[in-house]
């Protein structure tokens, strides 16, 4: 496969096609009910109607869910009730901890700012007293270098530079030879379990991933972005993690 030239930058829908090949299987949450109280006082009441539909505070939308661990669920709502938005909820049935990410496509491009923005909240779930640490920003990934295999045709390398930026390159796939440094956010949810989100500058796309670096070296994710023909689109993703190593910065630590 020949490497694309710099002026052949791939669109979101081109690189996302098939990126869910190695994703963990969906979980069916039919009949379950969950109330998440966020750190700003807001409440999310989720009622799972079947394997694909739920109501969120009384509004019906689609969802997909993955059991990333026996007691930890990654639930994504590719909202159809609101254009250009998605909501991701991660929660534990054991610790009753939760965290959410809301991704929103902005109305227009702004120079130097990713078009898709994200907001983050920690929370708790009903059904028991919360235990363990509150989910929050983490510097644990700084200096780590991993390779991610999402399909036979998707292989990417990540280097985590700071608490705000990471570097990526495509090793195999339609973006082969391309790479960039983009905005990122990392939160720790539990031991070895990290929320990783990025927001790209060159194209309108953002993602939400849950990296399991302690249980089975798998990652589960979703994308929200604008396709080559101008539509907003949600995509599922997932795959295997292959750690390559890590470094410790001497003297002054990165931001």
PETADA-V141304 format. One record per pair of residues at least 24 apart in sequence whose ideal C-beta (glycine too) atoms are under 6 Angstrom apart, sorted by the first residue. I is the first residue (numbers start at 0). J is the second residue. Records with the same first field share a line. If there is no record, write none. Layout:
# PETADA-V141304
I=J + J
This chain:
# PETADA-V141304
0=175
2=175 + 176
9=173 + 174
10=227
11=202 + 204 + 224 + 226
12=226 + 227
13=173
14=173 + 174
15=222 + 234
17=150
18=149 + 153 + 236
19=235 + 236 + 237
20=150
21=149 + 150 + 238 + 239
22=235 + 237
23=65 + 219 + 237
25=63
26=64 + 65 + 66
28=64
34=125
35=97 + 122 + 124
36=122 + 123
37=120 + 122
38=120 + 121
65=219
67=209 + 211 + 219
68=214
73=209 + 219
75=221
77=233
83=231
85=223 + 233
87=207
89=188
90=124
94=130 + 131
95=123 + 124 + 127 + 129
96=129 + 134
97=122 + 124
98=134
100=207
102=205 + 223
104=231
113=182 + 198 + 200
114=203
115=198 + 203 + 205
117=196 + 205
134=186 + 188
135=186
136=186
137=185 + 186 + 187
138=162
140=185
142=245 + 246
143=245
144=243 + 244
145=240 + 242
146=241
147=238 + 240
148=238 + 239
149=238
161=253 + 254
162=254
163=254
216=240
